[in-house]
């Protein structure tokens, strides 16, 4: 349900399995009584946002999100196995010539990893979990949710080329921000959420309102602009990197509170492989670790801010009490 004047917004960035960190951070946010009226999410952040929007009240929604991540830790979300994906994606990082790229696609298809030569993973498990966890009717009545997607380019006669979208994203093509509450039918809700998390080569693109979309993180992994356009002045951003590349100076009218990992969140320092392994590790132990770190980092970031708010509130209450007492004395007839 769209808010007429959202006072507090929440931005959930993308990062695959690292999204469990956001669940932990949100647990602390709910404990101290903060509740957003509007959410913007990219990729896994969009899926987390859908869970928050689909349950009420907010503390209960957070508990449901935590339970969903526990389910993820026990389910087989990614097919084929992670080891195979790590090897194939590490090769992908080197595929910057048409010949080598074509060889990679042929190799994956021959190995049975890409049935339609467009995605490594079978999208069925995550789609099934999404349909079980998210009720479109409840989302339409829930917290206003904006989802970041990237408009993919399909060239007639050539089909889809994931490298083209990477290049377009790096050379200025903007992401799109679409409001879930504007989706009039249930299938569009699911397609939009799946599109936001459709990392090229890993998952297939999704068509929404006649436009093909892929992972919004290609162009905007911190979708604060979606909330700025809605006039939301106070925003909490939960990052999934301790060195996220973005400039808060682009939002001079917004008060931004950032929650980010105190320590690096990647599992190893190995270039490419370390990031991919972190992105794909949905194991129960890793999810538990990330939730714990998210909770601790949210507490570390928010306690000083909440103390300042309490001090200011106390000072205002004291000032108002003194002003009221003074006014009563001035209105006292004997005086």
LUMDREN-905055 format. One record per residue (C-alpha): x, y, z. Coordinates in pm, 1 decimal, padded with zeros to 6 digits. Example, Ala and Ser with C-alpha at 12.3 -4.5 7.8 and 13.67 -1.06 7.14 Angstrom:
REM LUMDREN-905055
<pt xx="01230.0" yy="-00450.0" zz="00780.0"/>
<pt xx="01367.0" yy="-00106.0" zz="00714.0"/>
This chain:
REM LUMDREN-905055
<pt xx="00000.0" yy="00000.0" zz="00000.0"/>
<pt xx="00152.0" yy="00331.5" zz="-00107.1"/>
<pt xx="00227.0" yy="00575.0" zz="00172.0"/>
<pt xx="00114.2" yy="00935.4" zz="00123.8"/>
<pt xx="00416.8" yy="01076.3" zz="00306.6"/>
<pt xx="00677.9" yy="00810.9" zz="00393.8"/>
<pt xx="00890.8" yy="00931.5" zz="00686.7"/>
<pt xx="01134.0" yy="00639.3" zz="00712.1"/>
<pt xx="01263.4" yy="00435.7" zz="00419.8"/>
<pt xx="01467.0" yy="00117.0" zz="00398.6"/>
<pt xx="01714.8" yy="00030.9" zz="00121.3"/>
<pt xx="01820.1" yy="-00333.6" zz="00083.1"/>
<pt xx="02115.3" yy="-00387.6" zz="-00149.5"/>
<pt xx="02187.3" yy="-00697.7" zz="-00356.9"/>
<pt xx="02442.7" yy="-00969.9" zz="-00288.3"/>
<pt xx="02306.2" yy="-01322.3" zz="-00327.2"/>
<pt xx="02344.6" yy="-01541.5" zz="-00019.4"/>
<pt xx="02483.3" yy="-01244.7" zz="00171.7"/>
<pt xx="02121.4" yy="-01131.4" zz="00203.3"/>
<pt xx="02105.3" yy="-01331.4" zz="00528.5"/>
<pt xx="02304.9" yy="-01044.8" zz="00680.0"/>
<pt xx="02007.6" yy="-00814.3" zz="00618.9"/>
<pt xx="01777.3" yy="-01048.7" zz="00809.9"/>
<pt xx="01999.8" yy="-01018.5" zz="01116.7"/>
<pt xx="02024.1" yy="-00640.0" zz="01087.0"/>
<pt xx="01646.8" yy="-00611.3" zz="01049.6"/>
<pt xx="01597.2" yy="-00814.9" zz="01366.2"/>
<pt xx="01772.3" yy="-00542.8" zz="01566.8"/>
<pt xx="01589.9" yy="-00264.9" zz="01377.6"/>
<pt xx="01256.4" yy="-00422.3" zz="01474.2"/>
<pt xx="01365.7" yy="-00468.6" zz="01836.2"/>
<pt xx="01428.2" yy="-00095.3" zz="01882.7"/>
<pt xx="01089.4" yy="-00007.9" zz="01735.6"/>
<pt xx="01185.4" yy="00134.1" zz="01396.3"/>
<pt xx="00942.7" yy="00058.9" zz="01113.9"/>
<pt xx="00984.2" yy="00173.5" zz="00751.6"/>
<pt xx="00690.9" yy="00301.9" zz="00551.0"/>
<pt xx="00867.0" yy="00239.6" zz="00218.4"/>
<pt xx="01130.5" yy="-00008.7" zz="00096.2"/>
<pt xx="01355.5" yy="-00024.1" zz="-00210.9"/>
<pt xx="01543.7" yy="-00344.3" zz="-00287.7"/>
<pt xx="01780.1" yy="-00481.2" zz="-00548.8"/>
<pt xx="01820.9" yy="-00852.6" zz="-00626.0"/>
<pt xx="01821.4" yy="-01048.2" zz="-00297.6"/>
<pt xx="01730.3" yy="-00718.6" zz="-00130.6"/>
<pt xx="01412.6" yy="-00709.1" zz="-00339.5"/>
<pt xx="01323.7" yy="-01062.9" zz="-00228.5"/>
<pt xx="01389.1" yy="-00972.7" zz="00134.9"/>
<pt xx="01177.4" yy="-00660.9" zz="00084.7"/>
<pt xx="00890.8" yy="-00870.7" zz="-00052.9"/>
<pt xx="00890.7" yy="-01084.5" zz="00261.6"/>
<pt xx="00882.3" yy="-00771.9" zz="00479.2"/>
<pt xx="00601.0" yy="-00619.1" zz="00276.1"/>
<pt xx="00393.7" yy="-00937.0" zz="00272.3"/>
<pt xx="00354.3" yy="-00983.0" zz="00648.6"/>
<pt xx="00214.8" yy="-00758.5" zz="00921.3"/>
<pt xx="00300.8" yy="-00605.8" zz="01162.6"/>
<pt xx="00666.2" yy="-00524.8" zz="01092.2"/>
<pt xx="00824.4" yy="-00719.4" zz="01384.1"/>
<pt xx="00632.0" yy="-01028.9" zz="01273.3"/>
<pt xx="00743.9" yy="-00972.4" zz="00912.9"/>
<pt xx="01106.0" yy="-00969.8" zz="01028.7"/>
<pt xx="01058.6" yy="-01295.1" zz="01217.9"/>
<pt xx="00904.1" yy="-01452.2" zz="00907.3"/>
<pt xx="01203.4" yy="-01333.6" zz="00702.0"/>
<pt xx="01442.5" yy="-01495.3" zz="00948.2"/>
<pt xx="01245.9" yy="-01820.9" zz="00925.3"/>
<pt xx="01261.7" yy="-01805.7" zz="00545.5"/>
<pt xx="01639.7" yy="-01779.5" zz="00558.4"/>
<pt xx="01650.3" yy="-02081.2" zz="00786.9"/>
<pt xx="01448.4" yy="-02267.6" zz="00522.9"/>
<pt xx="01694.7" yy="-02154.7" zz="00256.5"/>
<pt xx="01976.5" yy="-02306.0" zz="00459.5"/>
<pt xx="01805.8" yy="-02644.6" zz="00446.4"/>
<pt xx="01678.2" yy="-02634.9" zz="00086.6"/>
<pt xx="01855.8" yy="-02703.1" zz="-00242.4"/>
<pt xx="01810.3" yy="-02364.2" zz="-00403.0"/>
<pt xx="02092.1" yy="-02385.1" zz="-00657.3"/>
<pt xx="02117.7" yy="-02656.4" zz="-00920.9"/>
<pt xx="02373.2" yy="-02778.9" zz="-01024.8"/>
<pt xx="02604.1" yy="-02796.9" zz="-00724.3"/>
<pt xx="02803.8" yy="-02495.9" zz="-00606.9"/>
<pt xx="03144.4" yy="-02646.4" zz="-00693.3"/>
<pt xx="03053.0" yy="-02680.8" zz="-01059.3"/>
<pt xx="02913.0" yy="-02328.2" zz="-01069.1"/>
<pt xx="03229.9" yy="-02185.2" zz="-00916.4"/>
<pt xx="03442.4" yy="-02345.3" zz="-01186.1"/>
<pt xx="03222.3" yy="-02236.1" zz="-01473.8"/>
<pt xx="03179.8" yy="-01879.4" zz="-01350.8"/>
<pt xx="03551.9" yy="-01841.4" zz="-01293.7"/>
<pt xx="03597.5" yy="-01925.8" zz="-01661.5"/>
<pt xx="03324.4" yy="-01676.1" zz="-01745.5"/>
<pt xx="03531.7" yy="-01391.4" zz="-01604.4"/>
<pt xx="03778.8" yy="-01452.9" zz="-01886.5"/>
<pt xx="03523.9" yy="-01464.3" zz="-02169.2"/>
<pt xx="03570.7" yy="-01127.7" zz="-02331.3"/>
<pt xx="03605.6" yy="-01244.4" zz="-02691.2"/>
<pt xx="03314.6" yy="-01372.9" zz="-02898.5"/>
<pt xx="03492.8" yy="-01698.9" zz="-02979.4"/>
<pt xx="03573.3" yy="-01784.5" zz="-02618.6"/>
<pt xx="03227.8" yy="-01680.1" zz="-02501.1"/>
<pt xx="03063.4" yy="-01901.7" zz="-02761.0"/>
<pt xx="03289.4" yy="-02188.4" zz="-02652.6"/>
<pt xx="03183.5" yy="-02143.4" zz="-02289.7"/>
<pt xx="02812.5" yy="-02149.7" zz="-02373.2"/>
<pt xx="02858.2" yy="-02462.0" zz="-02587.3"/>
<pt xx="03058.4" yy="-02628.3" zz="-02308.9"/>
<pt xx="02794.0" yy="-02557.7" zz="-02044.3"/>
<pt xx="02516.2" yy="-02677.6" zz="-02271.1"/>
<pt xx="02707.1" yy="-02997.2" zz="-02354.8"/>
<pt xx="02761.7" yy="-03064.3" zz="-01983.9"/>
<pt xx="02389.5" yy="-03025.6" zz="-01921.1"/>
<pt xx="02435.6" yy="-02712.8" zz="-01712.7"/>
<pt xx="02243.7" yy="-02485.2" zz="-01948.0"/>
<pt xx="01939.0" yy="-02648.6" zz="-02096.2"/>
<pt xx="01843.1" yy="-02338.3" zz="-02294.1"/>
<pt xx="02192.8" yy="-02185.4" zz="-02328.3"/>
<pt xx="02082.3" yy="-01884.3" zz="-02124.5"/>
<pt xx="02116.0" yy="-01975.1" zz="-01755.1"/>
<pt xx="02337.0" yy="-02197.0" zz="-01542.9"/>
<pt xx="02083.2" yy="-02256.6" zz="-01266.2"/>
<pt xx="01741.4" yy="-02413.9" zz="-01279.8"/>
<pt xx="01508.5" yy="-02130.4" zz="-01166.7"/>
<pt xx="01238.0" yy="-02370.1" zz="-01043.2"/>
<pt xx="01355.9" yy="-02404.8" zz="-00676.9"/>
<pt xx="01378.7" yy="-02032.9" zz="-00603.1"/>
<pt xx="01055.2" yy="-01966.4" zz="-00791.6"/>
<pt xx="00872.4" yy="-02231.8" zz="-00589.2"/>
<pt xx="01006.8" yy="-02091.9" zz="-00261.4"/>
<pt xx="00904.8" yy="-01740.6" zz="-00363.8"/>
<pt xx="00549.9" yy="-01850.7" zz="-00444.2"/>
<pt xx="00523.3" yy="-02026.4" zz="-00108.7"/>
<pt xx="00665.3" yy="-01733.7" zz="00087.6"/>
<pt xx="00505.4" yy="-01434.0" zz="-00083.7"/>
<pt xx="00134.0" yy="-01361.4" zz="-00110.2"/>
<pt xx="00073.8" yy="-01090.9" zz="-00374.8"/>
<pt xx="-00253.6" yy="-00980.9" zz="-00212.8"/>
<pt xx="-00077.6" yy="-00924.2" zz="00119.5"/>
<pt xx="00202.9" yy="-00732.1" zz="-00051.3"/>
<pt xx="-00048.9" yy="-00499.9" zz="-00216.3"/>
<pt xx="-00176.4" yy="-00417.3" zz="00133.0"/>
<pt xx="00172.6" yy="-00408.5" zz="00283.2"/>
<pt xx="00466.4" yy="-00169.6" zz="00300.9"/>
<pt xx="00528.0" yy="00016.2" zz="-00024.6"/>
<pt xx="00798.3" yy="-00176.3" zz="-00212.8"/>
<pt xx="01012.8" yy="-00061.7" zz="-00506.3"/>
<pt xx="01214.5" yy="-00319.7" zz="-00698.7"/>
<pt xx="01523.7" yy="-00245.9" zz="-00906.5"/>
<pt xx="01553.7" yy="-00416.4" zz="-01246.8"/>
<pt xx="01777.1" yy="-00366.4" zz="-01549.1"/>
<pt xx="01622.9" yy="-00356.6" zz="-01900.1"/>
<pt xx="01797.3" yy="-00629.8" zz="-02095.8"/>
<pt xx="01861.6" yy="-00611.3" zz="-02467.7"/>
<pt xx="01756.4" yy="-00889.4" zz="-02700.0"/>
<pt xx="01883.7" yy="-00842.5" zz="-03052.0"/>
<pt xx="01652.8" yy="-00993.1" zz="-03319.4"/>
<pt xx="01814.6" yy="-01297.4" zz="-03474.2"/>
<pt xx="02083.2" yy="-01319.6" zz="-03204.9"/>
<pt xx="01878.4" yy="-01383.2" zz="-02891.7"/>
<pt xx="02016.4" yy="-01276.6" zz="-02554.6"/>
<pt xx="02384.3" yy="-01189.1" zz="-02499.6"/>
<pt xx="02460.8" yy="-01137.2" zz="-02129.5"/>
<pt xx="02789.8" yy="-00955.9" zz="-02202.3"/>
<pt xx="02602.5" yy="-00682.9" zz="-02390.3"/>
<pt xx="02400.0" yy="-00602.3" zz="-02077.5"/>
<pt xx="02713.9" yy="-00584.1" zz="-01864.0"/>
<pt xx="02862.6" yy="-00335.4" zz="-02108.3"/>
<pt xx="02541.4" yy="-00130.4" zz="-02129.7"/>
<pt xx="02522.9" yy="-00110.2" zz="-01749.7"/>
<pt xx="02884.6" yy="00008.5" zz="-01729.1"/>
<pt xx="02834.4" yy="00270.8" zz="-01998.9"/>
<pt xx="02538.7" yy="00454.6" zz="-01854.4"/>
<pt xx="02215.5" yy="00261.6" zz="-01916.4"/>
<pt xx="01996.2" yy="00324.2" zz="-01612.6"/>
<pt xx="01815.2" yy="00070.3" zz="-01402.0"/>
<pt xx="01436.8" yy="00090.2" zz="-01369.9"/>
<pt xx="01252.9" yy="00116.5" zz="-01037.1"/>
<pt xx="00909.5" yy="-00044.1" zz="-01039.6"/>
<pt xx="00657.7" yy="-00043.5" zz="-00755.9"/>
<pt xx="00521.2" yy="-00385.4" zz="-00662.1"/>
<pt xx="00191.2" yy="-00230.9" zz="-00553.3"/>
<pt xx="00136.5" yy="-00117.2" zz="-00914.2"/>
<pt xx="00126.0" yy="-00480.4" zz="-01032.6"/>
<pt xx="-00237.7" yy="-00565.6" zz="-01090.7"/>
<pt xx="-00201.0" yy="-00942.8" zz="-01130.7"/>
<pt xx="-00015.3" yy="-01202.3" zz="-00924.0"/>
<pt xx="00207.7" yy="-01334.7" zz="-01203.2"/>
<pt xx="00350.4" yy="-00988.2" zz="-01265.3"/>
<pt xx="00441.8" yy="-00962.8" zz="-00896.5"/>
<pt xx="00638.0" yy="-01288.9" zz="-00912.0"/>
<pt xx="00801.1" yy="-01206.9" zz="-01247.3"/>
<pt xx="00915.3" yy="-00866.3" zz="-01125.0"/>
<pt xx="01071.7" yy="-01008.5" zz="-00809.0"/>
<pt xx="01243.8" yy="-01287.3" zz="-01003.9"/>
<pt xx="01365.5" yy="-01036.5" zz="-01263.6"/>
<pt xx="01538.1" yy="-00827.8" zz="-00997.6"/>
<pt xx="01739.6" yy="-01134.2" zz="-00890.6"/>
<pt xx="01801.5" yy="-01267.8" zz="-01244.2"/>
<pt xx="02179.7" yy="-01236.5" zz="-01258.2"/>
<pt xx="02276.7" yy="-01273.9" zz="-01625.9"/>
<pt xx="02410.2" yy="-01618.7" zz="-01713.6"/>
<pt xx="02306.6" yy="-01752.7" zz="-01369.9"/>
<pt xx="01927.8" yy="-01711.7" zz="-01402.2"/>
<pt xx="01698.6" yy="-01641.7" zz="-01697.6"/>
<pt xx="01562.8" yy="-01293.8" zz="-01770.3"/>
<pt xx="01194.8" yy="-01220.7" zz="-01703.2"/>
<pt xx="00947.3" yy="-01025.2" zz="-01911.7"/>
<pt xx="00735.3" yy="-00765.0" zz="-01733.7"/>
<pt xx="00486.7" yy="-00545.3" zz="-01920.9"/>
<pt xx="00650.5" yy="-00632.2" zz="-02253.4"/>
<pt xx="01006.3" yy="-00551.2" zz="-02139.9"/>
<pt xx="01272.6" yy="-00810.1" zz="-02064.8"/>
<pt xx="01453.8" yy="-00746.6" zz="-01733.7"/>
<pt xx="01753.7" yy="-00888.3" zz="-01547.2"/>
<pt xx="01924.2" yy="-00824.2" zz="-01212.5"/>
<pt xx="01894.6" yy="-00457.6" zz="-01114.0"/>
<pt xx="02233.3" yy="-00473.1" zz="-00943.3"/>
<pt xx="02400.3" yy="-00437.6" zz="-01282.6"/>
<pt xx="02328.4" yy="-00063.6" zz="-01274.2"/>
<pt xx="02201.0" yy="00025.0" zz="-00925.4"/>
<pt xx="02280.6" yy="-00190.6" zz="-00626.1"/>
<pt xx="02189.7" yy="00084.3" zz="-00376.1"/>
<pt xx="01847.3" yy="00200.8" zz="-00500.6"/>
<pt xx="01817.2" yy="00510.3" zz="-00282.4"/>
<pt xx="01708.2" yy="00716.9" zz="-00582.8"/>
<pt xx="01378.8" yy="00527.1" zz="-00588.4"/>
<pt xx="01299.2" yy="00657.2" zz="-00238.1"/>
<pt xx="01436.0" yy="01004.6" zz="-00304.4"/>
<pt xx="01192.3" yy="01039.0" zz="-00593.0"/>
<pt xx="00911.1" yy="00952.8" zz="-00352.4"/>
<pt xx="01019.1" yy="01232.8" zz="-00120.0"/>
<pt xx="01141.4" yy="01007.6" zz="00161.7"/>
<pt xx="01393.0" yy="01209.7" zz="00366.2"/>
<pt xx="01511.0" yy="00956.5" zz="00626.2"/>
<pt xx="01658.2" yy="00629.0" zz="00503.9"/>
<pt xx="01835.6" yy="00326.1" zz="00649.5"/>
<pt xx="02063.8" yy="00149.8" zz="00399.2"/>
<pt xx="02176.6" yy="-00206.7" zz="00473.0"/>
<pt xx="02487.0" yy="-00279.9" zz="00265.6"/>
<pt xx="02624.4" yy="-00625.3" zz="00189.9"/>
<pt xx="02981.8" yy="-00503.8" zz="00138.7"/>
<pt xx="03199.2" yy="-00320.4" zz="00387.9"/>
<pt xx="03329.9" yy="-00101.3" zz="00107.3"/>
<pt xx="03022.5" yy="-00040.7" zz="-00108.6"/>
<pt xx="03098.6" yy="00196.7" zz="-00396.8"/>
<pt xx="02837.5" yy="00472.8" zz="-00390.1"/>
<pt xx="02825.7" yy="00839.8" zz="-00298.6"/>
<pt xx="02585.0" yy="00967.5" zz="-00036.2"/>
<pt xx="02668.3" yy="01319.6" zz="-00160.4"/>
<pt xx="02429.3" yy="01245.6" zz="-00447.2"/>
<pt xx="02146.4" yy="01270.1" zz="-00192.4"/>
<pt xx="02190.8" yy="01601.6" zz="-00009.7"/>
<pt xx="01827.0" yy="01615.9" zz="00101.4"/>
<pt xx="01824.9" yy="01268.9" zz="00257.1"/>
<pt xx="01938.1" yy="01176.0" zz="00607.9"/>
<pt xx="02106.8" yy="00840.6" zz="00547.4"/>
<pt xx="02192.6" yy="00587.3" zz="00818.1"/>
<pt xx="02421.9" yy="00314.4" zz="00685.7"/>
<pt xx="02455.1" yy="-00035.8" zz="00826.8"/>
<pt xx="02746.2" yy="-00222.3" zz="00676.0"/>
<pt xx="02974.3" yy="-00514.4" zz="00768.8"/>
<pt xx="03250.0" yy="-00411.7" zz="01008.0"/>
<pt xx="03476.3" yy="-00678.1" zz="00856.9"/>
<pt xx="03491.6" yy="-00800.6" zz="00498.5"/>
<pt xx="03206.8" yy="-01034.1" zz="00420.7"/>
<pt xx="03369.3" yy="-01239.9" zz="00141.3"/>
<pt xx="03473.3" yy="-01590.0" zz="00242.0"/>
<pt xx="03819.8" yy="-01567.0" zz="00088.5"/>
<pt xx="04061.2" yy="-01316.9" zz="-00065.8"/>
<pt xx="04083.1" yy="-01508.4" zz="-00392.9"/>
<pt xx="03980.6" yy="-01273.8" zz="-00676.0"/>
<pt xx="03653.0" yy="-01365.4" zz="-00846.9"/>
<pt xx="03628.4" yy="-01708.2" zz="-00681.8"/>
<pt xx="03604.8" yy="-01556.1" zz="-00333.3"/>
<pt xx="03321.0" yy="-01328.1" zz="-00437.7"/>
<pt xx="03136.4" yy="-01601.0" zz="-00626.2"/>
<pt xx="03167.2" yy="-01849.3" zz="-00340.4"/>
<pt xx="03030.1" yy="-01588.4" zz="-00099.4"/>
<pt xx="02747.5" yy="-01502.7" zz="-00339.2"/>
<pt xx="02637.3" yy="-01865.5" zz="-00373.4"/>
<pt xx="02688.8" yy="-02012.4" zz="-00026.3"/>
<pt xx="02338.0" yy="-02077.4" zz="00109.7"/>
<pt xx="02457.3" yy="-02331.2" zz="00367.4"/>
<pt xx="02284.1" yy="-02331.6" zz="00706.2"/>
<pt xx="02608.0" yy="-02251.5" zz="00891.4"/>
<pt xx="02694.1" yy="-01957.9" zz="00665.5"/>
<pt xx="02343.0" yy="-01813.1" zz="00690.2"/>
<pt xx="02355.3" yy="-01834.4" zz="01071.7"/>
<pt xx="02692.8" yy="-01658.8" zz="01072.4"/>
<pt xx="02572.7" yy="-01376.5" zz="00847.2"/>
<pt xx="02253.4" yy="-01321.2" zz="01048.2"/>
<pt xx="02461.5" yy="-01290.4" zz="01366.1"/>
<pt xx="02698.3" yy="-01043.2" zz="01203.1"/>
<pt xx="02410.0" yy="-00839.3" zz="01064.3"/>
<pt xx="02249.9" yy="-00811.1" zz="01408.4"/>
<pt xx="02578.2" yy="-00708.7" zz="01574.2"/>
<pt xx="02664.9" yy="-00451.9" zz="01305.8"/>
<pt xx="02315.7" yy="-00299.1" zz="01317.3"/>
<pt xx="02347.0" yy="-00265.5" zz="01693.1"/>
<pt xx="02694.0" yy="-00109.8" zz="01660.5"/>
<pt xx="02573.7" yy="00139.9" zz="01399.1"/>
<pt xx="02239.0" yy="00233.1" zz="01554.9"/>
<pt xx="02307.0" yy="00253.4" zz="01930.2"/>
<pt xx="02503.2" yy="00584.4" zz="01907.4"/>
<pt xx="02235.5" yy="00732.9" zz="01680.2"/>
<pt xx="01951.2" yy="00623.2" zz="01906.3"/>
<pt xx="02132.0" yy="00770.9" zz="02208.1"/>
<pt xx="02154.0" yy="01104.6" zz="02028.9"/>
<pt xx="01783.1" yy="01086.9" zz="01944.2"/>
<pt xx="01698.1" yy="01010.1" zz="02307.2"/>
<pt xx="01911.0" yy="01301.3" zz="02428.2"/>
<pt xx="01750.2" yy="01543.0" zz="02185.0"/>
<pt xx="01403.1" yy="01413.5" zz="02275.2"/>
<pt xx="01476.6" yy="01454.7" zz="02646.4"/>
<pt xx="01603.4" yy="01808.1" zz="02591.5"/>
<pt xx="01293.0" yy="01899.0" zz="02392.6"/>
<pt xx="01063.5" yy="01750.7" zz="02657.0"/>
<pt xx="01250.7" yy="01938.6" zz="02930.2"/>
<pt xx="01228.6" yy="02262.0" zz="02731.7"/>
<pt xx="00855.4" yy="02214.0" zz="02671.1"/>
<pt xx="00796.6" yy="02132.5" zz="03039.2"/>
<pt xx="00983.8" yy="02445.1" zz="03148.1"/>
<pt xx="00794.2" yy="02659.1" zz="02895.1"/>
<pt xx="00459.8" yy="02519.9" zz="03015.0"/>
<pt xx="00551.6" yy="02579.4" zz="03380.2"/>
<pt xx="00657.7" yy="02935.2" zz="03302.6"/>
<pt xx="00333.6" yy="03000.6" zz="03115.7"/>
<pt xx="00127.6" yy="02870.5" zz="03407.8"/>
<pt xx="00314.2" yy="03100.3" zz="03646.4"/>
<pt xx="00257.9" yy="03399.6" zz="03418.8"/>
<pt xx="-00112.0" yy="03317.6" zz="03404.6"/>
<pt xx="-00140.4" yy="03285.4" zz="03781.8"/>
<pt xx="-00373.8" yy="03569.1" zz="03901.5"/>
<pt xx="-00177.2" yy="03647.2" zz="04222.7"/>
<pt xx="00131.4" yy="03708.9" zz="04013.9"/>
